[in-house]
Amino acid sequence: MAVPFVGSIVAFLVALLVGGLAIYISARVVADVDDYSHAVITALLGAIAWALTSWIPLIGLIIALVAWVWVIKWRYPGGWVDAAIIGVVAWVSALVILYVLNTVLDLGVGAFGVPGV
């Protein structure tokens, strides 16, 4: 008998690894940081920051975006501009990764820790 949550746990882990890969690629390009596990933890913390703030009426998405960029700023060298650039490059990277995984390979996965993808 299969445990009912195994599929959900696997989907979450794959999405987290994809989000971490997007942040890893971005941090490697922008901040010259070469640490995939650091990127995966950043994706997890960024997703938590997003979840804790995005529910706020009217301005929640703006606050959530600032909170997500702040997590990147906290975890990587550089200031707000570098963190925002890492965020944008991570978002684009996630789109490319998901295109390959979902369109070319037909896997149907998401990216956890990178908002809007």
N, C-alpha and C positions, 0 to 999 in steps of 0.2 A: 504494500500500500504506500503510495507516494504522499509525502507531506504537502498539504495544500499551499503552503507559503513558499515552497522551494522555487517555483517559477518566478514569483514576485521578487524574491531575494536575488536570484540570478539576474533578472532584468535590471534591478536597481544597481547591482555591482557592475554590470556591463555599461550601463548609462553613466555611472560614476567614473569608470575607467575611460570612457570616451570624453567626458567633460574634463577629466584630468589631462588627457592627451592634448586637448585643445589648449588648455592653459599652459601645459608644458611647452608646446610648440611656440606659443606666444612669448612666454618668459625666456625661452632660449633665444629667440630672435631679438626681442626688445631689451631684456635685462642681462643676457648672457648667463643665465642660471640653468644648469644642466642637472635637474633633480626631479624625476618623474613622481616619486612618492610625495615630495613637497607639493607638487602641482595637484595631485589627487586630494591631499588634505585641504589644500586651498579651495578646490572645487566643492568639497563637502562643507567647509566653513562658509563659503560664499552662498551656497544653497540654503544653509541654516539662516544666515543673515537675511537673505531674500524672503524666506518663509516667515520670519519674525516681523518683517516690516511691510510687506506688500499688501497686507489686508487692510491697512489704514485707509479710511475713506478719502477720496479726492486726491490726495498726494502720496498715497502709498507706493505707487510704482516708481515715482521719482526718489522717494526716500530709500526704497529697496535698491534702486540702481546705485545711489550714492553709497549705501551700506556695502554692496557687492564690490564696488571699486575700492572702498576703504579696506576691505579684507585683502584685496590684492596689494594695496599700498602697504599694509601692515606686514604682509608675508614676503614681499619682494623689495629689493633696493630701488630707490628713486622716490620721487614725489607723486603728487596727484596726477600730473600730466603723464608720467610714465605708466602709472597704474591704469589710467584711462586708455592709453594706447595698448597696453597689455590686454585690457578688456575687449577692445574692438578687434584686435588681431585674434584673440581667443574665440570671439563670436564668429568671425569669418572662418577660422580654422574648423570650428565645430560644424559650420554649414558644409564645408568641403568634405569633412570626415563622414558626416551623416549622409551626404549625397552618395558617396562611394558605398557606404555600408547598406543603405536602404534602396537606392536606385540600381546600382550596378550589381551588388551582391544579394539584394532582396532579403535583408535580415530583419528590418523593422525595429531598430533600436533608437533610443533617444540619447540626449546628452544631459546628464545631471550636473549642476554646478555652473552652467553657462546659461544665463537667462535668455529667453526669446528664441531658443532653437528646439 
